[in-house]
Amino acid sequence: MAELDSPENLEPAAQLQRLQAENEALRLELDETNQGVLALYAELDTQAEELRQASDLKSRFLSYMSHEFRTPLGSILSITSLLGDELDGPLNPEQHKQVGFVSTAARELSDMVDDLLDLAKIEAGRITISPAWFDMFDLFSALRGMFRPIVDASSVDLVFEEPVDLPRLYTDDKKLAQILRNFISNSLKFTQEGQVSVSAQMENDSEVRFAVRDTGIGIPQEMHGALFEDFSQVDSPLQKRFRGTGLGLSLCKRFAQLLGGRVGVDSVPGEGSTFFVIIPLALAQDADDEK
């Protein structure tokens, strides 16, 4: 009797009715699935909007606080400069030492504020890239002059290797200088003796590689991947002596990306580190302007 009820033995009308019922059930199931997917998309859109709002609020907060910190920091630095110059009367050696501590702390805090402000601008999309043609000799000369007072008071030599057969670059020299300045500052910070050298050479036909090599403490391989992330810092006794936001290398990575390039590091503990940035010889926008 069971065979009489099989689909093969049903009348065509009954088979059609059965198929229609199955199709209707499948349609209802698909409708429910579609409604679930639409609800999920709506929830994801809501969460994405909330994340955008939170990111915008964070950027506004960082920008606002950075600007608010600048005025009192500027006042502190001005006052310590006046005290150090003894314009209001002589200071004894211990007083000079204490004024120096205040000045150093204020400068460190000012650097942190600058980093936070740059981060807020980048995340808010308010960083302006202003490319122009320039010579690398001029860039190296400006950096050499900037670090001369620090190097003169240090046992570490800062060497700028002369660029050989390198063409002029068309990029934002201020952003490139900021990248190299961060690299050099870090190398000087973690190098107690020896030297820090800065070089530039062609990476290929269309890119140039800037490298900052030091004879410092070096960085373990397992830490290389996180070095260029926000608020990442090297765990070492020297790090405890030098405060910072951990944003310097992260900002280098972001600036390099804005310039169409990339950053990286080669390092061996106890032997030193080489931080490098590779950027195009000419930024894509308006790169065909006359030199």
Secondary structure, 3 states (H helix, E strand, C coil): CHHHHCHHHCCHHHHHHHHHHHHHHHHHHHHHHHHHHHHHHHHHHHHHHHHHHHHHHHHHHHHHHHHHHHHHHHHHHHHHHHHHCCCCCCCCHHHHHHHHHHHHHHHHHHHHHHHHHHHHHHHCCCCCCCCEEECHHHHHHHHHHHHHHHHHCCCEEEEECCCCCCCCEEECHHHHHHHHHHHHHHHHHCCCCEEEEEEEEECCCCEEEEEEEECCCCCCHHHHHHCCCCCCCCCCHHHHHCCCCCCHHHHHHHHHHHCCCEEEEEEECCCEEEEEEEEECECCCCCCCCC
